[in-house]
Amino acid sequence: MRIEKNTVVSLNFELTDEAGNLLEKTDTPVSYLHGGYDGIFPQVEEALHEKEIGYSCSVEMEPENAFGEIDPNLIRVEPRSLFPAEVEVGMRFEGGEEGTEDMLVYTVTDVTHDKVVVDGNHPLAGMKLTFSCTITGVRSATGEEIEHGHTHEDGHHH
């Protein structure tokens, strides 16, 4: 079966940075709904379109095709008093952008006696990445998966 719109694609993948450092690797195949449902990078989806089980590829992505460029407006210096006493670099907090209802995950990047620096950019923002994958399965999506815009593998639902 070929990968087309409204098929569920299963694949193993590795994500590496520009220097070839492994950032993420699957232990078991992951699945996504093919056809513009934002379940995978659009550039990867394009490379996989009309391919079959066993096909392997590596897609090099510029930041704008992966997790975006770094947005300096998402880096903030906040008063330490807004955070718990045990705040430390690497901790994550959910917060909203002023004037929007969007919630972001902010990562603490620096802590001083009176300030905390948080970054709302994705940790891989600004990076050139390579997504290498092998297709392990292709099947027709169910009506419910198409309606919901995502897969319902192994009985998982919402």
Residue, then its C-alpha position, 0 to 999 in steps of 0.5 A: m500500500r502506498i502512502e496517500k492522504n488519509t493513510v496511517v503511517s508507522l515509522n522508526f526515526e532518528l533526529t540528529d542535529e547539524a553535527g550529527n548528534l542524536l537528539e531523539k530515536t524511536d524504540t518502537p514505531v510511531s504513527y501519524l495520520h498522513g495528509g496535512y494533519d500536522g502529525i509530522f514535519p511537512q517536509v518529511e510528509e512530502a518526502l514520504h508521500e506515495k512511498e511504501i513499507g521499507y522505504s528509508c530517507s533522510v530529510e535535512m530541515e532548516p530551522e523554519n521547517a522544523f521547530g522555527e527560529i529563536d524568537p527573542n520575545l519569548i526569552r524573559v527575565e522575571p522576578r525571582s519572587l514569582f517562582p518557588a524557592e527551589v527553582e533551578v535551571g532546566m525546570r519548566f513552567e507553563g505560562g501565557e503570552e500577554g494578550t493571548e490565550d496561548m499557553l507556552v512551556y518556559t524552560v528556566t535557563d538562569v537563576t540569580h538571587d533576584k531574577v529568573v530567566v525563562d525561555g518559551n522557545h522550543p528547545l530545538a528552535g534555531m537548529k538545523l535538523t536531520f530526520s531519518c526514518t524507515i516506513t514500517g507500516v501503512r494502512s487506511a485511516t478509519g473515519e474516526e481518525i480522519e474526523h479527529g485528525h490523528t491516529h488512534e493506535d493501540g486503543h489510544h484516544h484523546 
